[in-house]
Amino acid sequence: MFHPLRTDYAGRSGPMFRLALKTSLLTVLTLGFYRFWMKTRMRRYYWSAIRPGGHPLEFVGRPTEMLTGFLTAVVFLAFYIGIVNLLLMFVSFSLFEGQGQAYVVSLIGIMPLIFFAQYRARRYILARTRWRGIRFGLEPGVKGFVWRSALWWGLTGLTAGILYPAQVWALEKYRTDRTWYGDAKFEQGGTWRSLFGAMKHVYLGLGLVVFGSLAEAIFEDPIWLVAAAMGAAWTGLGWAYWKANRFKRLTEQKTVAGAGFRCHPRPGKLVGIYLLGSLIIGAILTALLVLSGIVIGVLAAMVDPAVVEAGVDDIADLAQLPAWLAVIVGVVGYFAVFLFWGVLREAFITLPVARHFAETTEIVNGEGLAAVRQRARDEFVEAEGFADALPLGDGI
Amino acid sequence: MSAASQGPLEAWADYFDGETARVQRVLLTLAPDRLTIARPDGSRLDWMAEDLRALADQAEPGGLVLALAGDPVQRLVIADSHIAGLLRKNAPQLTRRPPVENKGRILGWGLGAVASVALIIFVLVPIMANQLAAYLPPGGEKALGDATFEQIRAAMGEDLMPVEACEAEPGRAALDTMLARLDVADDLPYPLTLTVLDHELVNAFALPGGRIVIFRGLIDEAKNPDEVAAVLAHEIGHVVNRDPTRDALRLAGSVGVLGLIFGDFAGGTVVLFLANQVINAKYSQAAETGADDYAHAVLTGADLPPAALGSFFERLRDEHGDAEGINAHFSTHPQMTARIEAALAAQARLGHETTPVLGDGDWAALRAICGTPAEPGAEAGDVDEPAEHPTSVRPADEAAPIDGGGRHAGD
């Protein structure tokens, strides 16, 4: 009997907070260009924190290759986005006399690019991830992914989102079946129906929302809105259930080199992390605001004691400040809130979520893994440039 | 090696050879100049101290993950914090980063990206916007302008209420009188929609589709009706030249490209906004001059003083000039003096005294269009008694330019 390989998690909120704060500051100060270094350094930390069988993952991507990839993508995308957006705007206003159509058409036009970017980004990340010294990899196959994604998103749209779980499974299977660990190939088991159960609470919650709203419209009794509100809350909790269960179902049906996985993430824990994390973030941001208010007050008192004596009874007093000072305070405040928000989210939400998923996942039947052999390095010029340039909205 | 075989200089670690995924439990022996790795099969590896490299940004606080300089795959994972600490002290180049590869390629793509973006934002998009603006059907332009107008009203409003449009009937009549005097109907691709917004901003602007917006602040600031007429003529110039439509199309093209470059880091929107202002400033200076030229011609044709445009700008410059600070770099401000001089030159060509565009009564009505007469002398009653002005005077109703001032002054 080969013991299951438990996953340790070595990441801590404190070091992550310091790393995120330092790299975010540099990113802001360099007008965004440090973000490739920031991303690489954060990934190194996140990857090394995950230790299946006690052995850390390693992210070996280089910031410079991400920068090159980004520049490559800009050369192509600038043309597409600039010219195509302008033409779409023109056509939309000429034919439809509105801009809504332009946004829709523009979004549809950019969707294939986003699918392209998603696959290429996954390929880059896997190619630069190692465990026990062995590279992961994703086979070339972006064309198939793009048309499958387009088809599945079309189906999802036509069925008002009901087929979304099938889409998630199908696209994950396409990518997993092309994923390698060294010379061992991953396989995604299950069928297109595998994930529907994970979505059941979302369906129920949304059903309740629709039912409550309809009943309210028909009977004109606001009591039905309570049902709708309960449905909304149910949907929110159901989404946590979906996230945890989707991960469990997809991961447990993956196999590689004879090994499988066992996961038991708890939706309640995820909800707890989000609630507690939001509380901590809110408290820290509030404390920072109060503290900066005090600092400004003290500084003002040192410059002109009369300010404090008079007190800021009237908001109009603030308008007496010189314009440049107000601009500086405004700009610094704006950046500070965004920056701290992002940094705190990494430390108190992203990291605890990653910890929970890692610690509840173990590898079973891992005896075949030791025989896995190295694969060749995937030189990948464009890295994840397209994903960097397009707003994909995914953190890691 | 004998010196290194003391107890505290040994530790167990995990070694990965980078060929298979096998975990090799190895015994490390630390010597001043090297790290010896005893593998389970009995073979030994010597990693020289100056070749040791530690992976950066690792989560494990006490331990170390070592790599060998020049070797991309071998790894040594050391959990023993004592040995890790000794290595941190004794390996001279532990934190040295690998040299940056492909500097040439980065530079090449960098230049390519800059060239491509510059070509698109400064050449392709403006050319296309200029060409396409002329082909956009009036209905489309109007829709574009209406959408923007509602956005601006909403953005400038307070407490979620959009800014009020001022509709006091006598004031509207005065505006119509002013429009009729300017007599621009023949130049326009579509009828004008003139709106006064109840906001203290001293400004006016034109939107696609012939929509012109004047803020109450501008009417308050003006010393006489000729100055309002001059600004109106200037904005009509923008409409005739289709500048707002060009701007909107150019914006649609360039905003996406700029968003691409600056990404979504905190505050990217601010950089985006400023960058767009810089681009716009270049084009708007030409557009402003064009609209000024048009205004001079229209004012001269209507027997109104072109100098009013200049005197208004001059007062703005004297009152607000220095306060603009940073704005100056992003606006047409540096040209202000040239614009005032151009207005004076046009005035010199006209060369004689003129009748004001509105009489005193209409001027008072215009100043009260938002229900808040700016001068203490103006009577609030003017607004509340529509019976005094039974019919509004519209340019479409009256063929000839009207001496509107005299008529209403008689009321």
Chai-1 contact restraints between the chains, C-beta under 6 A:
chainA,res_idxA,chainB,res_idxB,connection_type,confidence,min_distance_angstrom,max_distance_angstrom,comment,restraint_id
A,A10,B,A59,contact,1.0,0.0,6.0,A-B,restraint_1
A,A10,B,E60,contact,1.0,0.0,6.0,A-B,restraint_2
A,G11,B,A59,contact,1.0,0.0,6.0,A-B,restraint_3
A,T27,B,F265,contact,1.0,0.0,6.0,A-B,restraint_4
A,V28,B,A266,contact,1.0,0.0,6.0,A-B,restraint_5
A,L31,B,V271,contact,1.0,0.0,6.0,A-B,restraint_6
A,G32,B,F262,contact,1.0,0.0,6.0,A-B,restraint_7
A,G32,B,G263,contact,1.0,0.0,6.0,A-B,restraint_8
A,G32,B,F265,contact,1.0,0.0,6.0,A-B,restraint_9
A,R35,B,F265,contact,1.0,0.0,6.0,A-B,restraint_10
A,R41,B,D57,contact,1.0,0.0,6.0,A-B,restraint_11
A,R44,B,D57,contact,1.0,0.0,6.0,A-B,restraint_12
A,Y45,B,D57,contact,1.0,0.0,6.0,A-B,restraint_13
A,Y45,B,A59,contact,1.0,0.0,6.0,A-B,restraint_14
A,S48,B,Q58,contact,1.0,0.0,6.0,A-B,restraint_15
A,S48,B,A59,contact,1.0,0.0,6.0,A-B,restraint_16
A,A49,B,A59,contact,1.0,0.0,6.0,A-B,restraint_17
A,T64,B,V100,contact,1.0,0.0,6.0,A-B,restraint_18
A,T68,B,I106,contact,1.0,0.0,6.0,A-B,restraint_19
A,T68,B,W109,contact,1.0,0.0,6.0,A-B,restraint_20
A,L71,B,W109,contact,1.0,0.0,6.0,A-B,restraint_21
A,L71,B,G110,contact,1.0,0.0,6.0,A-B,restraint_22
A,L71,B,A113,contact,1.0,0.0,6.0,A-B,restraint_23
A,T72,B,W109,contact,1.0,0.0,6.0,A-B,restraint_24
A,V74,B,A113,contact,1.0,0.0,6.0,A-B,restraint_25
A,V75,B,G112,contact,1.0,0.0,6.0,A-B,restraint_26
A,V75,B,A113,contact,1.0,0.0,6.0,A-B,restraint_27
A,V75,B,S116,contact,1.0,0.0,6.0,A-B,restraint_28
A,L77,B,L260,contact,1.0,0.0,6.0,A-B,restraint_29
A,A78,B,S116,contact,1.0,0.0,6.0,A-B,restraint_30
A,A78,B,V117,contact,1.0,0.0,6.0,A-B,restraint_31
A,A78,B,I120,contact,1.0,0.0,6.0,A-B,restraint_32
A,A78,B,V257,contact,1.0,0.0,6.0,A-B,restraint_33
A,I81,B,G256,contact,1.0,0.0,6.0,A-B,restraint_34
A,I81,B,V257,contact,1.0,0.0,6.0,A-B,restraint_35
A,G82,B,I120,contact,1.0,0.0,6.0,A-B,restraint_36
A,G82,B,V125,contact,1.0,0.0,6.0,A-B,restraint_37
A,G82,B,G253,contact,1.0,0.0,6.0,A-B,restraint_38
A,G82,B,V257,contact,1.0,0.0,6.0,A-B,restraint_39
A,N85,B,A252,contact,1.0,0.0,6.0,A-B,restraint_40
A,N85,B,G253,contact,1.0,0.0,6.0,A-B,restraint_41
A,N85,B,G256,contact,1.0,0.0,6.0,A-B,restraint_42
A,L86,B,V125,contact,1.0,0.0,6.0,A-B,restraint_43
A,L86,B,M128,contact,1.0,0.0,6.0,A-B,restraint_44
A,L86,B,L249,contact,1.0,0.0,6.0,A-B,restraint_45
A,L86,B,A252,contact,1.0,0.0,6.0,A-B,restraint_46
A,L86,B,G253,contact,1.0,0.0,6.0,A-B,restraint_47
A,M89,B,A252,contact,1.0,0.0,6.0,A-B,restraint_48
A,F90,B,L132,contact,1.0,0.0,6.0,A-B,restraint_49
A,F93,B,G140,contact,1.0,0.0,6.0,A-B,restraint_50
A,F93,B,A143,contact,1.0,0.0,6.0,A-B,restraint_51
A,F93,B,L144,contact,1.0,0.0,6.0,A-B,restraint_52
A,S94,B,L136,contact,1.0,0.0,6.0,A-B,restraint_53
A,S94,B,P137,contact,1.0,0.0,6.0,A-B,restraint_54
A,S94,B,G140,contact,1.0,0.0,6.0,A-B,restraint_55
A,E97,B,G139,contact,1.0,0.0,6.0,A-B,restraint_56
A,E97,B,G140,contact,1.0,0.0,6.0,A-B,restraint_57
A,E97,B,A143,contact,1.0,0.0,6.0,A-B,restraint_58
A,G98,B,A143,contact,1.0,0.0,6.0,A-B,restraint_59
A,Q99,B,A147,contact,1.0,0.0,6.0,A-B,restraint_60
A,R132,B,F16,contact,1.0,0.0,6.0,A-B,restraint_61
A,R132,B,A21,contact,1.0,0.0,6.0,A-B,restraint_62
A,G133,B,F16,contact,1.0,0.0,6.0,A-B,restraint_63
A,G133,B,G18,contact,1.0,0.0,6.0,A-B,restraint_64
A,G133,B,V73,contact,1.0,0.0,6.0,A-B,restraint_65
A,G133,B,R75,contact,1.0,0.0,6.0,A-B,restraint_66
A,I134,B,A21,contact,1.0,0.0,6.0,A-B,restraint_67
A,F335,B,G267,contact,1.0,0.0,6.0,A-B,restraint_68
A,F338,B,A266,contact,1.0,0.0,6.0,A-B,restraint_69
A,F338,B,G267,contact,1.0,0.0,6.0,A-B,restraint_70
A,L339,B,A266,contact,1.0,0.0,6.0,A-B,restraint_71
A,L369,B,A21,contact,1.0,0.0,6.0,A-B,restraint_72
A,A370,B,A21,contact,1.0,0.0,6.0,A-B,restraint_73
A,A370,B,R22,contact,1.0,0.0,6.0,A-B,restraint_74
A,V372,B,A21,contact,1.0,0.0,6.0,A-B,restraint_75
A,R373,B,T20,contact,1.0,0.0,6.0,A-B,restraint_76
A,Q374,B,E19,contact,1.0,0.0,6.0,A-B,restraint_77
A,A389,B,L260,contact,1.0,0.0,6.0,A-B,restraint_78
A,P391,B,D264,contact,1.0,0.0,6.0,A-B,restraint_79
